[in-house]
Amino acid sequence: MKHSICIASVYFGKLPVYHPFFIDSCSRNPSVDFVLIGDHWELIKSYLPENCRTIHLTLEEFNKLSTNMLGINIDLVNPYKLCDLKPALGNIFRSIFHEYDFWGYTDIDLILGNIRSFFTRELLDVYDVLFVRKEYATGSLFLIRNCGCCNYLYMNSPDYESVFADAHKYYDFDECAHEWQQLREGISIFDIKTNIVSFTQVVKKMEMEMQLRPYFKNIALEYIPRKQSAVFQNGRIYYNGKEYIIYHFVRNKMSSFFTFPHWNVIPTNYRITPYGVFEIGEQDSPLYVFFHRRSQIIPCWKKRLKRAVDLALQNQLFRHIKSYIQYRFANHT
């Protein structure tokens, strides 16, 4: 294979219930190497495919490594803040990627399709950075040419140091500063007032100046509506007659009825619906999901109920405090 590819995924904490589907989809891309970095991957090391390797790293160790490699004090508290650092991972983990032509990143709340069918040899000959949406840089999956210029692209933003150093706030630096909707509506990133210069703006500006050759195309499936389904078939993802490079269930998983089966062996073919993953021909109604996968649903409902109760109590407390202040103010005037 002319262009070697290594894709990393960094995840801290207990692995989610859907991680076997992510790993299975990695195994169906044997010409791509995957590096799984975090503090729990070693627990599944015995059944990882040959093209996946693990690196044990705690969040504290990641902070220390990132601080040393970037020259910025990195002190992440919430692992989700890691997303802001995605464009810099080629620098942070340069010792891992040094022998590859392209390095990349993928989230794990997704199922990979056939990567080489989309990021072809011809495209990799031409393009320096490749994303899976046409409107903005995508943190869910991207590839970057492994060279000095591309590995330090993030430094073209005047805000990267302050963004990286802020341990608590997620700025969506890796994508578009939370302006997904406006960009999807066709508004230019340069016509949107944002708090920071995001990676999308960096890449688009360098493209305009003919200093970079980025590839933007809508090849990610990010939502399956009611009464619709996608099919995972022999390592490829199909929906409504079109093939996709990933199914990113970031939106569908917000539903308490979106569930995953506990299969000992993941089949070659299966369906994906708004209610989760199912065998071909298996039912997928909410009632079926409740009776057959309630062990996943009930904890979700409990969390949502607790949040609702907490919010109600907070609002009630706020009203009591407001009434007390008004009462005290009225009695002193």
N, C-alpha and C positions, 0 to 999 in steps of 0.2 A: 504494500500500500504506500503510495507516494507521500501522502501527508499524514504524519502520525498525530494522534489526538489523545490528550489526557484531560478528563473532566473530573473536577473535584466536587465534593459535597461536604459541607461542614454542619454538623448537628450535635447539639449538646442536650443531655437529658435522656430520659427513657424513650426508646424508639416507639413511634406511633404504630397503631394497629395495621396501617396500610403499608408499612415498609417492605413486606415480602413482595408486593406487586412492583414496587420500584426496583428492588434487587433483581427480580425476574426479568424485568424489561432491560436492565443493564446487561444481563447474560445473553440477551438476544441481539446485542451489538458487539460481537466478539472482536471486531477490528478497532474498537475504541477502548482505551484503558480508563478505569474509574478509580479514584482515590477517595475513600470514605474516612473523614477526619472527625474525631469527637471522642466522647468519654464512654460510649456504650456499644460502639460497633464491634468491639472484640468479642462480645457475647454471642454474636452470630457468625464469627469468623469461620467456624467449621463447615458451614454450608454456603459460603460465598462462592460465586463462579470464579473461574481462573482470571478473568479480566478485571476483577475487583480486588483491591488491597486496602488494608486499614492502617490508620495511624492514630494511636491513642494520644489524645490531647484533652486536657481539662480546659474549662473556660479561663481559669487563672493562667494556665500555661499558654493558651492562645493570646491572652492579653500581653504577656511578657514577650512572646515571640514577635507579635505585631509591633510592639513598642520598639524593640530592637531593630526590626527590619525597616520600619517607616520613619523612625526618628521622631515620633509623636507619641505622647502619653496615651495609650489605649487602656481603658479600664471598663470594659463592658460589664454591665450588671445583668441586663436582659439579653439573652441570646439572640432575640429578633433584631437587635441593633446591629448585629453582624451584617445584615443586608446592606447597610451603607458602605461596608468595606469590600464588597464583592469585586469592584473594578481593580482593587489593589491586591487581590489574592495572588496574582501572578508574581508580584514582588515579594509578598510575605512568604510564599511557598516556592520561591524560585529554585530551591534545591530539588524539589520534586519534579518541576516542569522542565528543567533545563535541557533534557534530551528530546523533547517533543517539538514538532513544528507548530502546533496549536495547543493552547490550554483553554479550558472553559470551566463553567460552573453550572450546576443544576440543583434545583430544589428537590426535596424528596416527596413532596405532596403532589406527585405527578407520576404518570406512566409514560415511558419513552417509547416512541415508535422507531422506525428505521432511520437512524441519524444520517448514515451515509447516502441514503436516497435523497436527502434534502441538502445536506452540506456535501455536495459532490466534489470530486477531484477538480472539475472545471471551475467551480465557484471558489474553492480554496486556492486555486492558482491566481485568482484575481483579487479577492476581497481580504481585507485585514481584520475586520470585526464583523461577526454575523449574529443577527438577532431573529427572534421568531414572531415579531410584530412589525408592521410597516410604519407605525406612528412613533415608536419610541424604543429606547434600549430596554431589553428585557432581562431582569434579574433571575427569572425562573430558568432560563437556559440561554447561554451565549457561548461563542467561541472568539478567541482573540489570538492573532498571530503572535508567536512567541519571539518577539524581538524587542530591543531596547525602546524604540519609539512607542510601540503599542502597549507594552507593559507599564508604561508610565503615563498613559493617556489621562488618567484621573487627575494628574498634577496640573493639567491645563485649566482646571477650575480654580478660581481664586478662593473658593470656600472649602476645599477638601480638608485642610488642616483643622479648621474649627468644627466641621462636621464630624470628623473622625474622633476628635478630642472630647466631644460632648457625649458622655457615657449614657445618658438617659433618653434623649430624644431621637426618634427615627425620622430622618429627613427625606427618605426615598431618593437618596443621592444616586443609587445604582440605576434608577430608572428616570423619572421625570418630575421629581419634587411634588408628587401627588396630583399631577395634572393630567391623569390618564383620560378622563372624560373629554376635556377640551381638545386634546390631541386626536382622540377618536372622531371627534366632530369635524376634523379637518383644519383646526386652527394651528398656525405655526408656533413652534416652541418659542420663537423670537418675538411673538406678539402676545405672549402671556407673561404677566408680571409674577415672578417667583421669588421666594426668599433666598434661594441659593441657585448657583449655576450647576445644574445636575449633569450626569453623565450623558444624557441625551443631547443636551445643549452643547457639551464639549465635542461630541462626535459629529453632530450636524454642522457645527461651525467649521471644524476641520475639513469636513466634506466640501463645504462651500468654498473653502480656501484651497481646495485640491491637494490637501496634505494627507488625506486618509480616504480609503475606499471601503465604506461600510455597506453592509447588506441588510436591508430591512424588508421583511415579507411576512404576511399573515399566514403562518403555518402552524399555529398553536390552537388547539381546541380548548377553550377555557370555560365553557358552560354547556350543559345539556338541558334543554327545557323539558317541561312535562310532556309525557306521551312520546318522547323521542329516546333514541338509544344510539350509542356508538358500539363498534365491534373491535376488539383486539384480536387480530388474526395473524398467526405466524410472525409475530414481532412487528406487525404494522397496525396502525390505528385508522379506522374508517368511520366517517360520519356523513350521512346524506350524500354518498357517492364521492366524497373527497377524502384524500389521505392527509394525515397530519403527523407532524414530528413528535408532538407530545399531547397528552390530555392532562391539563393542569386543573385539578379539582378544587382549586382555591375557593371558588364560589359555591359549587355543589356541596362541599363538605360542611358548609355552614348549616345545612339542614340536619336536624336530629335524626331524620330517616335515611341519611346517606351512610350506608354501612358496608362492611367488607366481610366476606366469608372466611372461615378458618380452615382453608384447604391445606392438607398435608403436601400436596403437589399442585402447583398452579397449572391449569391446563393450557394448551397451546392457543385455544380459542375461548373467548368469553365475551359477555355483553356488559356494557356500562350504561346505566340509566340514572335518572335523577335520584334513585333510591340506592345506588351503589353498584357493586360488581356481582354478576350472577352468571351461572352456567347458561349456555345456549339453550333456550326453551324453558328455563326456570321462571317461575312467577316473580314479580317485582312490585306488587302493590304495597301500600303502607300497612295494610292489615297483615299481609304475609310477612313483611319485615318485622313488624311488632312481635308476632308470635315466634318467629324463627331466629331473630337476632336482637331480642330485647336486652340482652346483656350489654350491648353497645348503646342502645337507645336510652335506657333508664338512667345511667349515670349522666348522660347529656341533659336529660330533662331535669335532674336534680340540680345540676349546676345552673341551668337557666332559671329555675324556680328560686334558687338562693340569690342569684343576681337581682331578680325582680323584687324579692322581699327586702334585700339590702337597700335597693334603690328607693323603694317605698318608705322604708324606715328613715332613710336619709332625708327624703323630701318632707316627711312628717316632722322630723327633728328641725329641719330648716324653718318650717312654718311656725313651730313652737318658739324658736329663737327670734324669728321676725316679729311674732306677736308680742313677745316679752319686751323686745327693744322698743316697739311702738308704744307699748303700755308705759314703760319707764320714761320714755321721752315725753309722752302726754302728761305724765304726773309731775314733770319737772319744768313744764312751760306754762 
